[in-house]
Amino acid sequence: METVLNQDSKLHPDTIHKWLFINGMGFAKKVDKFKTLIITSKNVIDGKLITDWTQLQQG
C-alpha cells in the first residue's frame, strides 16, 4: 500500500493506513474480484471520502 498525503485531505501520516482500512472495509465485501482503486485528493475533503467507491479511478 502506498500513500501520499495532501494537506487538503485533512488526513494525518500516522493514521492514514487505519483510515484506508476503515474506509476500504465499507466496500471490500461488495467487490467480486481484485481491484486496485486510487483515491486522490479530489476524492477526500476534511478527512472524508466523498466519492463513491464505484466511481474511484482504477489502477
C-alpha positions as CSV (number, residue, x, y, z in Angstrom):
1,M,0.0,0.0,0.0
2,E,1.4,3.3,-1.0
3,T,0.2,6.7,0.3
4,V,1.0,10.3,-0.5
5,L,-0.8,12.9,1.6
6,N,-2.2,16.2,0.6
7,Q,-2.9,18.9,3.2
8,D,-6.4,19.5,1.9
9,S,-7.4,15.9,2.7
10,K,-7.0,16.6,6.5
11,L,-5.5,13.1,7.0
12,H,-2.5,12.5,9.2
13,P,0.5,10.4,8.2
14,D,0.2,8.4,11.5
15,T,-3.4,7.4,10.8
16,I,-3.7,7.1,7.0
17,H,-3.4,3.3,6.9
18,K,-6.1,3.0,9.5
19,W,-8.3,5.4,7.6
20,L,-7.7,3.4,4.4
21,F,-8.6,0.1,6.2
22,I,-11.8,1.5,7.7
23,N,-13.0,3.1,4.5
24,G,-12.0,0.1,2.4
25,M,-13.9,-2.3,4.6
26,G,-17.0,-0.4,3.7
27,F,-16.9,-1.7,0.2
28,A,-14.4,-4.6,0.2
29,K,-17.2,-7.2,0.5
30,K,-19.0,-5.7,-2.5
31,V,-16.1,-6.3,-4.8
32,D,-16.2,-9.6,-6.7
33,K,-12.6,-9.6,-7.9
34,F,-9.3,-8.0,-7.1
35,K,-9.1,-4.3,-7.9
36,T,-6.7,-1.5,-7.3
37,L,-8.5,1.7,-6.5
38,I,-6.9,5.1,-6.5
39,I,-8.1,7.7,-4.0
40,T,-6.9,11.2,-4.9
41,S,-7.1,14.5,-3.1
42,K,-10.3,15.3,-5.1
43,N,-12.0,12.3,-3.5
44,V,-11.3,13.4,0.1
45,I,-12.5,16.5,1.8
46,D,-11.9,17.2,5.5
47,G,-10.9,13.6,6.1
48,K,-14.0,12.1,4.5
49,L,-14.2,10.1,1.3
50,I,-16.7,12.0,-0.8
51,T,-16.5,9.8,-3.9
52,D,-18.5,6.6,-4.1
53,W,-16.1,3.6,-4.3
54,T,-17.6,2.6,-7.7
55,Q,-16.5,6.0,-9.1
56,L,-12.9,5.8,-7.9
57,Q,-10.2,5.6,-10.5
58,Q,-8.9,2.0,-11.1
59,G,-5.2,1.3,-11.5
